[in-house]
């Protein structure tokens, strides 16, 4: 399973699941060794198809770092933290998450939009 790291050590993602908010954006940055990129994306596509079918899912985009960066970033919009937490905690999603190698590092964090 990928190693989960908190982007903000004071506010880990699992603590964020407890706050009722919505819509929310899950920004998840992954460090992926170069030789694992294609395998990672294949596994991620499977997870994405599952998430797209879950109640409360709005949209998802994957981005890659430039200049030969090893970073990939998923940006997913959900109707609420509750919908995201339910999908994330489902046994099927957890089985898929377990397929990611240990040398993948994931930095997930939940955000709310600020209107400027």
C-alpha positions in Angstrom: 0.0 0.0 0.0 1.2 3.5 -0.7 2.6 5.4 2.2 0.2 8.2 3.3 1.8 11.4 4.6 0.0 14.5 5.9 0.6 17.6 3.9 -0.4 19.5 7.0 0.8 17.6 10.1 -1.7 19.5 12.3 -4.6 18.5 10.1 -4.3 14.9 8.7 -6.9 13.9 6.1 -8.6 11.5 8.5 -9.3 14.4 10.9 -10.7 16.4 7.9 -13.2 13.6 7.2 -14.9 14.5 10.5 -15.7 18.1 9.4 -19.0 18.5 7.5 -18.2 20.6 4.5 -19.0 20.8 0.9 -18.3 21.0 -1.9 -14.7 19.9 -1.2 -11.6 19.3 -3.3 -9.3 16.4 -2.6 -5.8 17.3 -3.8 -3.6 14.3 -3.6 0.0 14.6 -4.6 1.9 11.4 -5.3 5.7 10.8 -5.4 6.0 8.0 -8.0 9.4 6.5 -8.9 10.0 6.8 -12.7 10.0 3.1 -13.4 6.5 2.8 -11.7 4.7 5.6 -13.4 2.8 3.4 -16.0 1.8 0.8 -13.4 0.7 3.5 -11.0 -1.5 5.1 -13.6 -3.1 1.8 -14.5 -4.0 1.2 -10.9 -5.1 4.7 -10.4 -7.4 4.5 -13.5 -9.1 1.5 -11.8 -9.6 3.5 -8.6 -10.9 6.5 -10.6 -13.5 4.4 -12.3 -14.7 3.2 -8.9 -14.8 6.7 -7.4 -16.6 8.2 -10.4 -19.5 5.8 -9.7 -19.8 6.8 -6.0 -22.6 9.0 -4.7 -21.3 12.6 -4.3 -18.5 12.4 -6.9 -18.3 15.5 -9.1 -15.1 15.5 -11.1 -11.5 14.3 -11.2 -8.3 15.4 -13.0 -4.8 14.0 -12.9 -1.8 16.3 -13.4 1.9 15.5 -13.8 4.9 17.7 -12.8 6.9 19.3 -15.5 10.7 19.0 -16.2 10.9 15.2 -15.5 9.3 15.6 -12.1 8.3 12.4 -10.3 5.1 14.1 -8.9 1.6 13.4 -10.0 -1.4 15.2 -8.6 -5.0 14.2 -8.5 -7.6 16.9 -8.0 -11.1 15.5 -7.3 -14.2 17.5 -6.4 -16.8 15.9 -4.1 -20.2 17.2 -3.0 -19.2 16.7 0.7 -16.5 15.4 3.0 -19.1 12.7 4.0 -19.4 11.4 0.5 -15.6 11.4 0.0 -15.1 9.6 3.4 -17.7 7.0 2.6 -16.2 6.2 -0.8 -12.6 6.2 0.6 -13.6 3.9 3.5 -15.4 1.4 1.3 -13.9 -2.1 1.4 -13.6 -2.2 -2.4 -11.6 1.0 -2.5 -9.4 -0.1 0.3 -8.6 -3.4 -1.5 -7.6 -1.3 -4.6 -5.5 1.0 -2.5 -3.6 -2.0 -1.0 -2.4 -2.8 -4.6 -0.1 0.3 -4.7 3.6 -0.4 -3.9 5.0 0.9 -0.7 7.5 3.2 -2.4 4.6 5.4 -3.7 4.1 8.3 -1.3 0.7 10.0 -1.2 0.1 13.5 0.3 -3.7 13.9 0.4 -5.5 17.0 1.7 -9.1 18.3 1.6 -9.8 21.9 0.7 -12.8 24.2 0.4 -13.0 26.8 -2.4 -12.4 30.5 -1.4 -14.2 33.0 -3.6 -12.0 36.0 -4.4 
